[in-house]
Amino acid sequence: MNEKTKKRYEARAHIIKALAHPTRLFIIDELAKRERCVCELRDMIGADVSTVSRHLTVLREAGVVEDEKRGLQVWYRLKVPCILNFFGCVEDVLKANARQMAAAIRR
């Protein structure tokens, strides 16, 4: 594998690692509906502001979300809504695995 290809895979892995937490997946689902401030996400998640902010920082640094400061609040939105296509693919894998497991049980 050449260096350029290696860097591309490392960049992909960085984004996938940023997604690899249930709270961050929840945040992305909520931001798919509309932009949210940290306080809204805090209330929905039931965690303190610093924890929610850390999750948002991981997503922002991976390029998945972007933020905008308005007065004292910071608002977040999906930077690339196409990330939801990836989630659809993950759901398809889950369904295929469930079908395979069901078929194995029936045998």
Phi and psi in degrees as GROMACS dihedral restraints (atoms count N, CA, C in turn):
[ dihedral_restraints ]
;  ai    aj    ak    al  type     phi  dphi    fc
    3     4     5     6     1   -79.6    20    10
    4     5     6     7     1   168.8    20    10
    6     7     8     9     1   -63.7    20    10
    7     8     9    10     1   -39.1    20    10
    9    10    11    12     1   -63.6    20    10
   10    11    12    13     1   -44.1    20    10
   12    13    14    15     1   -64.4    20    10
   13    14    15    16     1   -42.8    20    10
   15    16    17    18     1   -59.4    20    10
   16    17    18    19     1   -44.4    20    10
   18    19    20    21     1   -62.9    20    10
   19    20    21    22     1   -38.6    20    10
   21    22    23    24     1   -64.1    20    10
   22    23    24    25     1   -43.4    20    10
   24    25    26    27     1   -67.1    20    10
   25    26    27    28     1   -36.6    20    10
   27    28    29    30     1   -64.2    20    10
   28    29    30    31     1   -40.1    20    10
   30    31    32    33     1   -65.0    20    10
   31    32    33    34     1   -40.5    20    10
   33    34    35    36     1   -63.1    20    10
   34    35    36    37     1   -44.1    20    10
   36    37    38    39     1   -62.1    20    10
   37    38    39    40     1   -36.8    20    10
   39    40    41    42     1   -59.7    20    10
   40    41    42    43     1   -44.1    20    10
   42    43    44    45     1   -67.9    20    10
   43    44    45    46     1   -45.0    20    10
   45    46    47    48     1   -63.8    20    10
   46    47    48    49     1   -39.1    20    10
   48    49    50    51     1   -61.8    20    10
   49    50    51    52     1   -37.7    20    10
   51    52    53    54     1   -63.9    20    10
   52    53    54    55     1   -30.0    20    10
   54    55    56    57     1   -82.5    20    10
   55    56    57    58     1   -15.4    20    10
   57    58    59    60     1   -81.8    20    10
   58    59    60    61     1    53.9    20    10
   60    61    62    63     1  -151.5    20    10
   61    62    63    64     1   132.3    20    10
   63    64    65    66     1   -55.6    20    10
   64    65    66    67     1   -38.5    20    10
   66    67    68    69     1   -66.5    20    10
   67    68    69    70     1   -39.6    20    10
   69    70    71    72     1   -69.1    20    10
   70    71    72    73     1   -33.8    20    10
   72    73    74    75     1   -64.7    20    10
   73    74    75    76     1   -40.3    20    10
   75    76    77    78     1   -61.6    20    10
   76    77    78    79     1   -45.0    20    10
   78    79    80    81     1   -58.9    20    10
   79    80    81    82     1   -44.7    20    10
   81    82    83    84     1   -62.7    20    10
   82    83    84    85     1   -43.1    20    10
   84    85    86    87     1   -59.6    20    10
   85    86    87    88     1   -42.1    20    10
   87    88    89    90     1   -68.2    20    10
   88    89    90    91     1   -39.2    20    10
   90    91    92    93     1   -70.9    20    10
   91    92    93    94     1   -20.4    20    10
   93    94    95    96     1   -67.5    20    10
   94    95    96    97     1   -27.5    20    10
   96    97    98    99     1   -78.6    20    10
   97    98    99   100     1   -43.5    20    10
   99   100   101   102     1  -175.1    20    10
  100   101   102   103     1   164.9    20    10
  102   103   104   105     1   -66.7    20    10
  103   104   105   106     1   152.9    20    10
  105   106   107   108     1  -138.7    20    10
  106   107   108   109     1   150.1    20    10
  108   109   110   111     1   -90.3    20    10
  109   110   111   112     1   162.5    20    10
  111   112   113   114     1   -57.5    20    10
  112   113   114   115     1   -39.5    20    10
  114   115   116   117     1   -62.8    20    10
  115   116   117   118     1   -38.3    20    10
  117   118   119   120     1   -64.4    20    10
  118   119   120   121     1   -46.4    20    10
  120   121   122   123     1   -64.5    20    10
  121   122   123   124     1   -38.0    20    10
  123   124   125   126     1   -57.8    20    10
  124   125   126   127     1   -47.5    20    10
  126   127   128   129     1   -65.4    20    10
  127   128   129   130     1   -38.1    20    10
  129   130   131   132     1   -70.8    20    10
  130   131   132   133     1   -37.6    20    10
  132   133   134   135     1   -83.8    20    10
  133   134   135   136     1   -32.1    20    10
  135   136   137   138     1    80.0    20    10
  136   137   138   139     1    28.8    20    10
  138   139   140   141     1  -120.2    20    10
  139   140   141   142     1   168.1    20    10
  141   142   143   144     1   -75.4    20    10
  142   143   144   145     1   163.0    20    10
  144   145   146   147     1   -58.1    20    10
  145   146   147   148     1   -40.0    20    10
  147   148   149   150     1   -64.2    20    10
  148   149   150   151     1   -37.4    20    10
  150   151   152   153     1   -67.0    20    10
  151   152   153   154     1   -46.6    20    10
  153   154   155   156     1   -63.0    20    10
  154   155   156   157     1   -41.7    20    10
  156   157   158   159     1   -62.0    20    10
  157   158   159   160     1   -38.7    20    10
  159   160   161   162     1   -63.9    20    10
  160   161   162   163     1   -41.8    20    10
  162   163   164   165     1   -62.4    20    10
  163   164   165   166     1   -43.0    20    10
  165   166   167   168     1   -65.4    20    10
  166   167   168   169     1   -35.9    20    10
  168   169   170   171     1   -63.7    20    10
  169   170   171   172     1   -42.7    20    10
  171   172   173   174     1   -59.5    20    10
  172   173   174   175     1   -45.6    20    10
  174   175   176   177     1   -67.0    20    10
  175   176   177   178     1   -38.4    20    10
  177   178   179   180     1   -67.0    20    10
  178   179   180   181     1   -44.2    20    10
  180   181   182   183     1   -65.9    20    10
  181   182   183   184     1   -26.1    20    10
  183   184   185   186     1   -82.5    20    10
  184   185   186   187     1    -9.2    20    10
  186   187   188   189     1    85.9    20    10
  187   188   189   190     1    16.7    20    10
  189   190   191   192     1   -87.8    20    10
  190   191   192   193     1   -37.2    20    10
  192   193   194   195     1  -123.6    20    10
  193   194   195   196     1   162.4    20    10
  195   196   197   198     1  -132.5    20    10
  196   197   198   199     1   158.4    20    10
  198   199   200   201     1  -126.9    20    10
  199   200   201   202     1   161.8    20    10
  201   202   203   204     1  -146.3    20    10
  202   203   204   205     1   124.5    20    10
  204   205   206   207     1   -84.0    20    10
  205   206   207   208     1   128.3    20    10
  207   208   209   210     1  -130.3    20    10
  208   209   210   211     1   105.0    20    10
  210   211   212   213     1    64.4    20    10
  211   212   213   214     1  -124.4    20    10
  213   214   215   216     1   -92.3    20    10
  214   215   216   217     1    -7.4    20    10
  216   217   218   219     1  -100.8    20    10
  217   218   219   220     1   149.0    20    10
  219   220   221   222     1  -112.2    20    10
  220   221   222   223     1   127.1    20    10
  222   223   224   225     1  -107.3    20    10
  223   224   225   226     1   141.3    20    10
  225   226   227   228     1  -120.3    20    10
  226   227   228   229     1   147.8    20    10
  228   229   230   231     1  -147.8    20    10
  229   230   231   232     1   160.1    20    10
  231   232   233   234     1   -66.6    20    10
  232   233   234   235     1   132.0    20    10
  234   235   236   237     1   -81.9    20    10
  235   236   237   238     1   -35.0    20    10
  237   238   239   240     1  -133.5    20    10
  238   239   240   241     1    88.8    20    10
  240   241   242   243     1   -57.6    20    10
  241   242   243   244     1   -17.1    20    10
  243   244   245   246     1   -64.4    20    10
  244   245   246   247     1   -11.5    20    10
  246   247   248   249     1   -58.8    20    10
  247   248   249   250     1   -26.3    20    10
  249   250   251   252     1   -65.3    20    10
  250   251   252   253     1   -27.0    20    10
  252   253   254   255     1   -62.6    20    10
  253   254   255   256     1   -39.7    20    10
  255   256   257   258     1   -61.7    20    10
  256   257   258   259     1   -42.2    20    10
  258   259   260   261     1   -62.4    20    10
  259   260   261   262     1   -38.0    20    10
  261   262   263   264     1   -61.5    20    10
  262   263   264   265     1   -39.6    20    10
  264   265   266   267     1   -65.5    20    10
  265   266   267   268     1   -41.5    20    10
  267   268   269   270     1   -60.6    20    10
  268   269   270   271     1   -42.2    20    10
  270   271   272   273     1   -61.5    20    10
  271   272   273   274     1   -39.1    20    10
  273   274   275   276     1   -62.9    20    10
  274   275   276   277     1   -39.9    20    10
  276   277   278   279     1   -63.5    20    10
  277   278   279   280     1   -43.6    20    10
  279   280   281   282     1   -59.8    20    10
  280   281   282   283     1   -43.6    20    10
  282   283   284   285     1   -64.6    20    10
  283   284   285   286     1   -42.6    20    10
  285   286   287   288     1   -63.6    20    10
  286   287   288   289     1   -41.1    20    10
  288   289   290   291     1   -63.9    20    10
  289   290   291   292     1   -40.6    20    10
  291   292   293   294     1   -64.2    20    10
  292   293   294   295     1   -42.1    20    10
  294   295   296   297     1   -62.8    20    10
  295   296   297   298     1   -42.2    20    10
  297   298   299   300     1   -63.3    20    10
  298   299   300   301     1   -42.1    20    10
  300   301   302   303     1   -65.6    20    10
  301   302   303   304     1   -42.3    20    10
  303   304   305   306     1   -63.2    20    10
  304   305   306   307     1   -41.2    20    10
  306   307   308   309     1   -65.0    20    10
  307   308   309   310     1   -38.2    20    10
  309   310   311   312     1   -66.7    20    10
  310   311   312   313     1   -36.1    20    10
  312   313   314   315     1   -68.9    20    10
  313   314   315   316     1   -36.6    20    10
  315   316   317   318     1   -70.1    20    10
  316   317   318   319     1   -20.4    20    10
